[in-house]
Amino acid sequence: MYQTILLAYDGSHQGREALDQGAELASLCQARVYLLAVVAHELGVALAEAAAPSEYLPERECQEVRRILAKGAEGLRRAGLSVETRISKGNPAEEIGRMALEVGADLIVVGHREQTALARWWRGSVGASLLAHAPCSLLVAVAGKGRA
């Protein structure tokens, strides 16, 4: 059914749910897995860097993202899955969609994060944006919903 699955992962509880559900599907389908973390450029960070540029802030952030990805990939490999990790910078929905096209993903798996109406309006919803523009099927993993 699915041959290539792109898992968006950020180490959060919601990301872990996406990782777990994606891993389960990948095992059942014997799919190749791409584990992607997107470092989003927040407006506040961009403004702070413009005021006082620091080459260390992005590097520290990237080191933490690499650590999170390595830990996620390690668990997937222990489950017998073939995994490749990727880091991308930019708008999460755009980068996830771009990466799905690049690797030929059949399925994108993302976590669901509850947000207030104001937060959803301000930041948008990665899942909703992907639903409108994804190049393949999309699974939005919700913790504890309908799972035994």
Disulfide bonds with the S-S distance in Angstrom:
none
